[in-house]
Amino acid sequence: MNKRTYDLEERLIDFVLKIDQIIEILPNTRLANHLAGQLIRSGTSPALNYGEVQSVESQKDFIHKIQVVLKELRETRVCLKIIIRKPLVEAQIVSPVLSENEELIAIFAKSSQTAKSKLPK
């Protein structure tokens, strides 16, 4: 495993822990409980799916799995924006996590784009 792969995996694991901190301080309301459930799934999925990315069988498989990670990150972004806009948790707590989410989206979007450009035409 190269250092760069490990760093991204670690970053995704840290992201899960940040998502968990937000989930744990959400108020006990119907909306917050629903968002907590969504965040548990979508906020942890990128790290878990990235594990699958590291064992792909083809370029197309790589692209597909990267796009699953991207889809989950985008879903998480919407949940975080709702939490800020409502507001269910103070923006100063959620905003850095949203920023990290945006950076991760940019990384995986670029990775997907690069992989697609390498497919045979």
N, C-alpha and C positions, 0 to 999 in steps of 0.2 A: 504494500500500500504506500503510495507516495504521500508526501507531506501535505500537498495541496488538497487531496481527497480527504485526508484526515481532518484538516482544518474546516472544510465545509460540513463534514459530518458533525464535528464538535459544535459548530455554529448552529446547526439545526437542532441539536440536542439542547443547547443553551436557549434557543428560541422556545422549545417546548416548556422549559422551566419558567420562562418569562410569561408564557401564555397561562401556565398553571397559577402563577401569582395573581394574575388578573381574575381568573376564574374563582379563586378562593376568596376574593374580596367583593365579588358581585353581590348586590343585595338579593334578598329572597323575594323576588317578584316573578310573575309569570314570564315576562319578557326576558329578564336576566337569567332565569333558569333555562329557558329555551336557548338563549345565546350561549350559556355555559355548556350545554350539551353539544351544540354545534362546534364550539371552540375546542372542546375535548377531542372531537373527531377531526376537524379540519386543521387544527393547530398542531396536533401530534402526527398527523399523516405524512407531512413532508419528510420528517426525519426517518420514519419507518419506510416510506417508499424509496428514499434515497439509498437505503440499504439494498433494495432490489436493483437500483440503478447500477450499483457496483458489481452486479453479477449478470449483466445483460448478455444475451446470446447473439445479438446482431445490432447493426446501426439503427434499424427500424424499431427494434425492441427498446434501445436506448432512448430514442426520440419519444416513443410512447410513454415510457416511465417518467421521463423528465416532464412531459406534458401533464401527467397525473400530479406530480409534485407542484407544478405551476398552478394547476386548477385548484388544488387545496390551499395554496398560499393566497390565491385571489379570493377564495371564499372566506378565509380568515381575515383578510383585509376588510371586507365588507362588515363582518361582525365587529371588528375593532372600531370601524368608523361609526357604527350604530351606537356602540357603547360610549364613545366620545360625544356624539351628537345628542344622545338622550338627556343628560349625562348619567350614566350608571356608575362610573368610576371617574375620579378626577383625571382630566386630560393629561396632566403632567406625569401621571403614572402610565397611561396607555400610549401616549405619543411616541416615546422612544421605542416601544415595541412595534408600533405601526411603522416607524422609520426603518427598523430592522426588517420588517416584513417587506417593505418596498424594495430594500436593497436585495433581499433574497429573490424577489420576483424578477428584478433586473438581471441577476446572475443566471437564473434558470431560463429566462426568456432568451438571453444571449446564447446560452449553451444549446438550447433547442434550435435556434436560428443557425448557429454554426454547424450543428450536426446535420440539419436539413440541407445546408449548402454543400455538404460533402457526399450526399446521396448521388448515385449515378443518375444522369439525366435520361 
